[in-house]
Amino acid sequence: MAPGNVFHSAVIVLAAAAGDLLRAAEIPCEEQLLCPKNSPTPEASTSCRTSQFWFEAESASGAQGDVVGVTISLHFAPDFDFEFTSIDLAVCQDPLLAELVGEPVYSEEVLTRDPIVIDFVPVRDDQNPNTKPKGDGFYGHFGVLRDRSPVVGELPLMTVYYRLLGYPGERTEISFCDGSLIFGPVSCNFSGISNVEILGFHWPLLSTHNRNATLTILPGPATHPDRPPEPPEAVVYPEVPTSDEVNLRVRIGNAVAAPGDTGVPVEVFVTADVEYTGVIVPIDFDERYLRAARVEDNFLAGTAILDNADALPGAQADEGYVVIASSLIGKRRIAPAGEELHAATIYFDVLESAAEVAETRLEPRPVGGRAGDPFVIVRHLSGQAAEEVEVRGEFGGVEISPGVLAIRASTETVSGDANFDGRFDISDPISVLGYLFLGDGEPLCPPAADYDGDGQLLISDPIRMLGVLFSGLPPSLASDDGLVGCR
């Protein structure tokens, strides 16, 4: 549903002395946190705040000039029961470090609740010279939600895009800023949920435990200066596809690291031969040697769960793990059929204890009771084609390729050492040929595998390796000392 006109009744406050209803413009913002007499907290002087729900923004990072997505979601405590029909957001950012880029991407979970109107109003500190403006950010409104089914745990709301403006090392918050945004002659905004049936008008219930996001500016050039395009809707297949037709493949990239390294990137890829609307990839790692520091997913609406527990001896599947998940309710196509999707990058810190092993594996498999085997969600008809009843089916992995994180005292090796075993021999061109033509995993040290130094892994690289090993061709010199870095 496209954003429409602002549908936001003025916040109404009950005057304790006279019992009169006053318009929001008549009193300061900080005094508008009062409840009506027939609310769960009837005293007129009691603010409508609770810790039983909260808004949460997902942190992000990038270089100066990058556009990053911040996913905003609504969370409910397990025992909280409040039938809400409307959601309001007041979200601020530091204009010196971040700027809004375009309209947000609304979650399918919200859109399927059939809101009558959706509003998104950017607010600038210098927007209205006739008031005392406060803050930069946006006001968002979802109302009135016709589907009032309860929230179980988390309700993703939308992903908002920001361009990072600060310098490397700087950080800034994307904050839920009650009473800090003023736009128009009388508006004063808060983040809350409400039920329009209370006294027949719009009354917000506010949270005491909102969780802000942190944007971190990293060193280096901008690598994604534009916001990602929104994909079309996924195909609805007339028949339920078989697992073989779906042909889900999950591939985890390899990496090289030394004990004590931090932020080692490991990439996760997903491919299916059909279009799909949701994906979950659980990944188990050996918590004796690794810690998951953070995850960057590449979904328009997605999340990641990290667990670095190490409570029991050995590598336990219910301890160290990462679960990467897109939004699971929706119609948007995540990737075209047959196209490999770079789903996420996981950044690991390598513990000193990793010195005792040569490598450690990263495996997509059920973890911690939080997720089973990797799967995608595919739209299809239930078989009642005349009624065109659309259903979504889950299809699990057919081909799983685990990743290998090689542990070495040094991340440098000789040119040609594609498999990173410390020497250049016949096994190296064989490993490159397997990657190029047999579907084997990427060589552990791609820079060393690029033997002719042209920046690509092509058939010319193993051919030159074989020529050096067996035909007397001169060796490749990647640097003055003949060594290349594998990271």
Steps between C-alpha positions, in 0.01 A plus 500: 500500500644833399543773760197725523392814676583539864247310710593594852255641750634752745614347827236581760582562861270492796532804729503370856329800657209566264475168315497687167659353187768736367660506158863395482610844380394660826763338724872419459609168350650367820165534677304297244576164661172466692231233489123540474297410808372170363843371393681220689673776703208730584677775691523808278854568620630152405680474168395230253830314500580131538794262464278228349570602141777691324624616163841378388727627219770279351854641501698530177843606376670616183751741355442871451254535210350152538123456525402260779164357598365519855217255569247617760282246680242486778551251784250374758571334834358144515220590741407839352151513349395827337281518190657784305368650179764763434878545524691828518874559472715802580857419395794744509847507346801731515492692168879538509554123497199353318230609258178332390496352150158461343192323631527197729426143393196386699495143627255249363404418859358853536351521151310173545329657806330731247565849639261765370784748462878513532686827552868585492590866562868604504562775757790748486615730777464803273169394348261738679628848597168581672556256787789397721602196297681213667672207335559343161339173403163372390147444623341170395142384539321169429126525551243364528614135503204280413675177598529520879655157555747504789871551451701195600848621583584731209315692229737645235373842394729642233856554384617863485804599296769747610809635327800509733666843510751474785868413508648155573464408864203727567173358630150637526164381627174456316276566799135483596462861611170566676402864488801606290349538152292805415357556153209716395347754739386266781652153460698326776586135445562179695567132430210292622209269430134584549142383475266755343205350686619632837268798558455509125827680425864426429688438825864385509648245736875566530796280586771551761739255333543601135831379356688737272730407211865594465645601163877450477713663230772262384826583321532459125308612191123472463402166346119540489416869447146426379209338679409154367217476249173347610441163332178403322256252647604136481334260258199303627555148366186310386618174659693427814865473387699197608816536704698404191330778303578751775860370515606719790877549536674667791867588464724644769819661378846415624728733692851520644589642840760495775430453872402836646360641174175695530220572255593218256227503229330178391241525222178297478328428167160352411376371163168340396358403162169670584412847625455519876374751756674393820816325609657380825859377525622375840878464525689316770858597586750367750467731798831372636682695230265768365269776617238653270550877523225625266301413189413714198201353315406606147122467529263795470348379827704249698671422826770284655528321834845455654589265784859466625428274797767248600352334807587136424825333393547446129320648200129501583234574237284669762774746598694703244279574201360764265150499350456717189136568408306715258145612568289184478163661425469671168482482123824672397747300297829464682694379195427389142487126431847352463685814615744465790414751773765643731273466803732627773853551628591374847795663677690271738758566769758219517598392851858426600393140565461458121880457484447132589316422172579541130142586407145519633176440310188713470202274430137578408303270729234511777623708792408572857133414466459832314496369142500171311655428162539795257184564298330742263133595471337465157158630391270248334132407468356241735362288215161674500592692187146620437505684831860612459581447864858606545707317758867507592705186541834446671767316303820382660857475380602256230865601471691643794858627467665575835771762531854454626682760703871412478711590802862598437764689697535722191245581233771531233624218280691438177339589170319199357414347840129499414401246768707684763693197624831686507647370174450528123447160340266302270216517756467875437407503129275200571311698766456795260376272221253340743365843591474614137342188349383251765312718747758465775537772761701813434875460565596592854740766371350662187784758468754217482276309256498803267840390372524735202400799716218631278250523785286206378489124553497358146627190319818696422600477868523117537651479149783732604542311829543173309744667264715615791485164675569279199612700195768732635305826473628775732305529829250775566617775734206658679716733709867584564534205738279264301230492771132587474249584771198270520271761658 
